[in-house]
């Protein structure tokens, strides 16, 4: 997923804008690369090594294991029903929604939710969790279709200037690259007395809304219960909710940290809260169980709970040509790390679902969709297109993915024993991002054997 909005990888961008792209270095001629030729490294295969790795990795057994465990649980429930005279306890239908970060890519998540309402089977969520842009979407999703109009407006009509103001000349001498006063005003406009009352009412009924931030200096992930704040609704609670939402969506260095006063044994301190995506890409919380029922194992049983995850971006980053500049390379490498973190969080959540009997559903921007490379720019035309893609996906025959990343077609890790490769298309062919905003048309490599031309490299003698 393109997560520069949530990654805090902005030092390179600041220097580039403030001091110019040639600051501190001289560009050297770039060696020919697959990306520069319009080829995705994903499709460059060492056939023998790849085949051996895939044969020895049991990823294909995940679906079979999940189905077997499901049948085992169903059989046990039926046996228990017979022992109880055929009157099995009816378990409530419980639904959890987890929303990832992703900046302007949140337009896709918004489109999924609005399209889901239009489809007519969107559930009322018992729990909603959100990080970064997912934190901004979370209250809309939690309160239901009544707020779809506001959600759509936020992700199809607002521009960057409606959310933040750049101040590049002050970037090197202040705590942030941008001023978020416009975003604070948008949040303030949403937290009306009616919205606060709706949040409080839902919380009293046992539903929960959680938002994640990262306490910057302690480097700790913190989960905030917004519904509890709405119920309390004391002096400062509404302002606290605004700070939490701003903090969760504040990539360190780009947006200022949310400064939250805390009382520790009567002493006052100020914590600095930034983007929750620094710590986790998505997070799960189970449905609420009243204290009087927590000793009942059945009440805490998660089996049958449906866990929906909407990823504001792709599972795998699109390739792009990277400048031969140290800061650019460092920034892109950390962006790649954030994609990997997202996949890791999804794999961990899948394991939790597998062990507890919960149902796992994921929606992410399809790899074939030509998404922009940056998620920091809010452009209505681009975001409306992503919003409509979300609506299209949720209305399709297969709107949800039920297996974790890494087990789908073309998702296995590349395995090589040497540099002699063959082109095997393992995913969609899309234009590759180039320098100066230009894109490179995708193409199949040309050679007499279908292999990538190796130049001075020669295959080993047999």
N, C-alpha and C positions, 0 to 999 in steps of 0.2 A: 504494500500500500504506500502511496506517496504521503509521507508523514512529516515533511519538513515543517509544517505548521506546529506539529506536536513534538518535534525533536530537539529544539533549542540549538540547531546547527546553523547559527546565523553569523558567526564571526567572519566567515569567508564572504558572505553576502555584504556585510557592513563594509569591509575593506574594499570590496569591489566597487560599491557605490560611492564610497567616500573618497577613496584614493585612486580609483581607476583600476582596470583589469591588469595593467602591467606593473602594478606595485610590487617591488621587491623581487622581480624575476623577469627573465626574458623567455618568451615562448620558444620552444625548439620545434623543429619539424616532427610531426607525429608519425610513428611507424604505422604501416597499414594494419588495421585491426578488423576483426569480423564486423563489429558494430558500424565502423566507418564504411564498410562495404554493403551494409544493409542486411547483415546476417546476425541472428540471435544465437548467442553461445549455448543457449538451451538445446539447440538443434545439432550441436557438433558432438558426435558420438565416437567413442572408441568401442566398436561393436563387441569384441570379445570381452573386454573388461566390464562393460556395461551389462552384458548378458549374465556374466558370472555374479555380479553384485545383486542384480534383481532376482536371480534364482535363489540366492542364499538369504535374501531379506524377506521375512514373512509378512510384508505389508498387505498382501492380497488376502490374508486370513482374518483381517480385522472385521470385515463385514460378516463373515461366517461366525466368528466368535460372538459378535454383538447379537446376531440372530439367535444363536444357541442360548446365550444368557437370557434373552427375552423369553424364549420358550420355557426355559427352566423356571423363571419367576412366575410365568403364567400357570405352569403346572402346579407349583407350590400353592398358589392362590386357590386353584381349583380343589386341591387336596384339603386345604384349610377350610374351604367352604363346605365340603362334605362332612368334615368332622364337626362343624358347627350346625349341622342339620340343613345344609344347603342355603344358609342365609349369610352370605359373605358381606362384610362391611363395605359399603360403597365409599370409595375414596373420592375426595373432591378433585375436580379438574383444576390443576394449578399451572400457571404460566409465568415464566421469568423471561425478561427481555434484557439483553446485555448490548450496549451500544459502544462502539469503539471510537477512538479519536480519528482525525483525518482532515481537519480544516475545512476548506470549501467542498471537499469530497463528501461532507455530511449531506450535501444535496441528494446524493444517491440514497442514503439512509432515510431522508425525509420522503423521497419518492416511494420507497418501499412501504413506509407506514401509511401514507395517503392512499396509495394503490391498494393496500391491504384493506383499508376501510371501504374503498369503493367495491372491492370484491365481496364484501359482506360477511367475512368470517374472521375478522380481526378480534382476538380475545381481549378481555379486560385483564391487564397484567397484574399479578399479585406482587411482583417485584420488578422494578426497572433500575438498572445501574448504568451509569454513563461516565465517560472520561473525555476530557477535552471538548471537541465539537459534539461528541456524544453526550456530554454533560449538559450542553445547551439544548439538545434535542430531548433529553430525558423527561423534563417536566411536561412537554407537549405530549410525548408518547404515553406518559403515566396518566394524564388527565383524559386521554381518549380522543375520539374523532371530533368532539366538540371544538378542539383546538387545532384541527388540521389546517384551517385557513391561515392561521397565524404561522404555523410551521412552514407551510408552502411559501408564504410571503418572505419569511426569514431567509430561505434558501434558494429563492428564485428572483427576488427583486432587489435585495440589498447589495450594495457594492462595497469594495474595500473601504472607501471613505466613510461609509455608514457604520463601520466597525472599529477602525483604527486610523490614526494619522501618523505617517512616517515622519521621523525627524533625524535623517541621516547625519546631519552636521553635528548633532549632539551625541550620536551613538557611542563614540569612543570615550565620552566623558560623563555619561549618565548610566543608569541601571538598565535602560531598555532602548530598543531601536524604534519603538512606536508608542504612541499614547492611546490608551484604550477607553478614553472618556466616551466616545461614541457607542462602544459596545455596552458600557455601563448604562448608558441612557436607554438602549434597546432592552436590556434586562429589566431595568426599572419600569419601563412601559408594560412589560409582560406581567410583572408581579403586582397585579391589581388586587384590590380587596376581594374581588370575585375569585381570582385564581388562588389567592391565599386560602380562602374559605374552602375551595374545592380540594386543595391539597390537604388541608386539615381534616376534612370529612373523610377522604380516602384513607388517611392514616388511622383515624379512629376505627375504621372498619377492618383494620388489620393489613392493609396494603402498605408497601414500603417503596420509597424513592431514595436511592443512594447515589452520591456523586463522589468520585475519587480525585484527590489532589496529592501532590508530593510536597512534604515540608522540606524546603530547599536546604537548610543548613543541617538538619538532622538526617536528611536523605531517607525519609520514611514515607511510605504510602499511607494515606489517611482516608478513611471512608466517612462521609458526612451523611447524616440522616436528615434530609430536607423536610420530610413530613413532620418529624418531631418538632422542628423549628416552627413550622406553620401552626401546629397545634398550640405550642407554647405562646407564640405571637406576642412576646414581651418586648420591652424596649430594646431595640438593637437587633432583634431576630431577623427582621426583613433585610436590614443592612448586612447582617452576617450571611444570609442566603446569597445576596448579590456578590459579596466578596468570594464566597466559595465557588460560585459559578464562574466568576472572572478568573479566579486562581486556577481552576481546573483547565481552563482554556488558554492559559498563559505560558507559551513556550519561553523558557528562561532566556533572557537576553533580548528577545524580540518584544515581548510584552512585559510590563512591570509585574513583579510578584504581588500577590494579594497579601497585605499586612493584616494579620488577625491577632488581636489581643487575647491572651489566655491568662487565667488566674491559676497559679500553682501554689497550693497551700497558703493562699492569701496574697502571694506576691504576683505582681503583674509583669508579663513578658510579651514580646511581640514575635510571633512566628511569621515566616515568609512562605507562602504557599504558591506553587507553580503547577504547571501542567501535570496532571495525573499520568499522562502517557509516558513520562520519563520513567515511571516505575512499572506500569503495567499497560498493556494495550486494551484489554477488556478484563472485567472482573465479575465474579458470580457471588450472589448472596441467596441463601435459601428462603423460601416463604416463611412468613412470621408464624410462630406458634405461641399462644398465650402461656404465661408462666404456669397456670393451673394445669396445663396439659403436657408440659415438657417432660414429665416423668413417664408419659405414655410413649412407648417405642413406636407404636403405630402412628401416632400423631406426628412424629418427627421423620417418618419414613418418606423418602423423596421419590420412591418408585412411581413412575407414571407422570411425574412433573415434566412439562415441556419447556425446554430451554432454547430460546431463540437468540441468535447472535447476528447483528447486522454490522458488517465491517464497512466503514467509510473509506473504501479503497479496494485495491486488488490484493489477492493473496501473494502474488509475486510481482516484484518491481519490473517495469518495462526497461529494456536496455536503452542506453544512450551513450553518445560519444562524450568522453570526459576530457576537459582541458588538461594539458600537462602542467598543472599548477598545484603545488602542494596543498593549499587550502581547499581548492575545489575537490581534489581527490579525497582529502580527509572528510569533507562534508558528505560526499556521496557514499563513502564507506560507512559512516554512521547511519545514513539513511537506509542502506542495505541491512544494517544491524537491526533497525527498527522493524523492517519487514519480517526479519527472522524472529524477532521477539513476538510479533503478532501471531505468526504461525505456531510458535512454541506455546503461547497462551491458549490458542485454540486446541492444540493437541492435548494440553493438560486438562482443559475443560472437558474434552471428549473422554478422556480417561476417567474423570470423576463421574461423568454421566454413565459410562459403561459399568462402573463399579456399583453405582447406587440405583441403577434402573431408570434414570431419567432419559428422556428423549432429546436428541441433539439435532438442532437445525441451524444452518448457517447460510447467510446470503452475503455475497461480496460482489463488487463490480466485476463482470465477466472479463476474462483475460483478452477477449477479442474486441472489447470496447476501447476506442482510441481516447483514453483519458489524458488530460494535460499532465505535464511533468511536475508542476508546482501546485501545492495546495494552499499557498498563502494568499493567492489573489482571488478575490470574490468578484467574478464577472457574471452578470445575469445571464448572458447568452450561453456561456459555458456551463454554468450551474443548472440552468433550466434543462439543458440536454442531459446532464447526469440525473436530474430529478426524474425526467421522463424515462430514462433507462431503468431506474428503480421501479417505476410503475409498470414498465414492460415486463421486467423479470418476475415480479410478484404475481402478475396476471398470466404467466406462462404455465405450461404443463408441469414443469419441474422447478418451482420457485425456490426450493431449499436444497442445500447440500447436507447429507447426513453422515458423511465421513470426514475425518480430519485432513488437514493439508499433508501432502507427501504421499498420498496413496491414489491420487487421481491420475488420469492419463498424462504422461509427460512430466510428472512431478517428482519422479525418483531422482535422487542425488546423482550428479554426473560422476562417473568412475572412469579413470584413465590409467593406462600403463605406459603411455607414450604420447607423442604429439601428432601421430598419424590418425587423422579423424575422417569420418564420413558424415555427410549431411543427412539427417533423418528428421523430418518435420515432426515436432512433438507438441505443437501448439499453434495458435493463429499467427499469421504473418502480418505484422503491423509496421508502419513507418517507425524508424528509429530516430530518437531525438538527437539533433546535431548541434553544433556550435552556432551561436548567434541566432538561436531560435529557429533555425532551419531543420527540416526533417529529411531523413534519407529513406528513399523508397525501399521496401523489403524486396529481397530477391533470393532465388536459389543460386548457390555457387555453381560455377561452370567449370567442368573438367570432364575428361573422357571417361572417368570412373565414378563420377558423382562425389568425389572427395574434394576437400578444400585444398587448393593449390598450396603446396608446402614450401615453395621457394627453395632455399638451400638445404632444407631438411630432406632427407631421403629415408624411406622405410628400411628397417633392418634387413640384412640379407638372410634369406631362408637357407 
